[in-house]
Amino acid sequence: MLKPEQIRGARAMLGLTQAEIAKRAGMSVTGLNNIERGASDPKASTLDAIRRVFEEAGIAFTNGGEPGVKLVRKDPT
């Protein structure tokens, strides 16, 4: 499961705004903002949509004892 810190980090690595990610994931900016702040408990399908947006742009998420994020390739289009 994605952590708010991973989402914020991935977005920063790509240099994309919350509005850009939210649009690509088919959600509201407010919804994404709440997820990034840890102020909501999103559905698995919402997190899957966010994950797909980032993975398509070249982000790889790591999980386990220390969840993280790394840039595999930069292609935010």
FENSUL-V268275 format. One record per residue. N is the residue number from 1. RES is the residue in one letter. PSI is psi in radians with two decimals (none if undefined). NEAR is the number of other ideal C-beta (glycine too) atoms within 12 Angstrom. D_CENTER is the distance of its C-alpha to the mean C-alpha in Angstrom with 1 decimal. Layout:
n->N res->RES psi->PSI near->NEAR d_center->D_CENTER
n->N res->RES psi->PSI near->NEAR d_center->D_CENTER
//
This chain:
n->1 res->M psi->2.36 near->19 d_center->10.9
n->2 res->L psi->2.47 near->34 d_center->7.6
n->3 res->K psi->2.65 near->24 d_center->8.7
n->4 res->P psi->-0.68 near->25 d_center->7.9
n->5 res->E psi->-0.65 near->20 d_center->8.9
n->6 res->Q psi->-0.72 near->30 d_center->6.7
n->7 res->I psi->-0.82 near->40 d_center->3.6
n->8 res->R psi->-0.75 near->26 d_center->6.6
n->9 res->G psi->-0.75 near->24 d_center->8.0
n->10 res->A psi->-0.74 near->40 d_center->6.0
n->11 res->R psi->-0.73 near->33 d_center->6.3
n->12 res->A psi->-0.71 near->20 d_center->9.8
n->13 res->M psi->-0.60 near->26 d_center->10.7
n->14 res->L psi->-0.23 near->30 d_center->10.4
n->15 res->G psi->0.57 near->16 d_center->12.1
n->16 res->L psi->2.64 near->30 d_center->10.3
n->17 res->T psi->2.90 near->18 d_center->10.8
n->18 res->Q psi->-0.66 near->28 d_center->9.2
n->19 res->A psi->-0.71 near->17 d_center->11.8
n->20 res->E psi->-0.77 near->20 d_center->11.0
n->21 res->I psi->-0.79 near->37 d_center->7.4
n->22 res->A psi->-0.77 near->26 d_center->9.1
n->23 res->K psi->-0.82 near->18 d_center->12.0
n->24 res->R psi->-0.53 near->26 d_center->10.7
n->25 res->A psi->-0.09 near->33 d_center->9.1
n->26 res->G psi->0.72 near->17 d_center->12.5
n->27 res->M psi->3.05 near->29 d_center->12.0
n->28 res->S psi->2.72 near->18 d_center->13.4
n->29 res->V psi->-0.70 near->19 d_center->12.3
n->30 res->T psi->-0.74 near->15 d_center->13.9
n->31 res->G psi->-0.79 near->27 d_center->12.0
n->32 res->L psi->-0.74 near->36 d_center->8.6
n->33 res->N psi->-0.77 near->23 d_center->10.7
n->34 res->N psi->-0.68 near->20 d_center->12.2
n->35 res->I psi->-0.79 near->34 d_center->9.3
n->36 res->E psi->-0.56 near->30 d_center->8.3
n->37 res->R psi->-0.13 near->16 d_center->12.1
n->38 res->G psi->0.36 near->16 d_center->12.6
n->39 res->A psi->0.05 near->13 d_center->15.0
n->40 res->S psi->2.85 near->19 d_center->14.3
n->41 res->D psi->1.54 near->13 d_center->14.4
n->42 res->P psi->2.71 near->28 d_center->12.2
n->43 res->K psi->2.72 near->14 d_center->13.7
n->44 res->A psi->-0.65 near->12 d_center->12.8
n->45 res->S psi->-0.58 near->13 d_center->12.7
n->46 res->T psi->-0.79 near->26 d_center->10.1
n->47 res->L psi->-0.62 near->27 d_center->7.7
n->48 res->D psi->-0.71 near->19 d_center->9.2
n->49 res->A psi->-0.74 near->26 d_center->8.6
n->50 res->I psi->-0.79 near->40 d_center->4.9
n->51 res->R psi->-0.78 near->29 d_center->5.5
n->52 res->R psi->-0.74 near->20 d_center->8.4
n->53 res->V psi->-0.85 near->32 d_center->7.2
n->54 res->F psi->-0.75 near->38 d_center->5.8
n->55 res->E psi->-0.64 near->25 d_center->8.9
n->56 res->E psi->-0.44 near->22 d_center->11.1
n->57 res->A psi->0.01 near->28 d_center->10.6
n->58 res->G psi->0.32 near->22 d_center->11.6
n->59 res->I psi->2.45 near->34 d_center->9.1
n->60 res->A psi->2.30 near->21 d_center->10.4
n->61 res->F psi->2.45 near->30 d_center->9.4
n->62 res->T psi->2.49 near->18 d_center->12.6
n->63 res->N psi->-3.05 near->14 d_center->13.7
n->64 res->G psi->-2.53 near->9 d_center->17.2
n->65 res->G psi->-0.62 near->6 d_center->19.1
n->66 res->E psi->1.55 near->11 d_center->16.7
n->67 res->P psi->2.48 near->19 d_center->13.0
n->68 res->G psi->-2.99 near->19 d_center->11.6
n->69 res->V psi->2.48 near->30 d_center->9.7
n->70 res->K psi->2.66 near->19 d_center->11.9
n->71 res->L psi->2.04 near->22 d_center->12.4
n->72 res->V psi->-0.77 near->18 d_center->14.6
n->73 res->R psi->2.54 near->16 d_center->15.4
n->74 res->K psi->1.92 near->16 d_center->14.6
n->75 res->D psi->1.26 near->16 d_center->14.8
n->76 res->P psi->0.11 near->22 d_center->12.6
n->77 res->T psi->none near->12 d_center->15.0
//
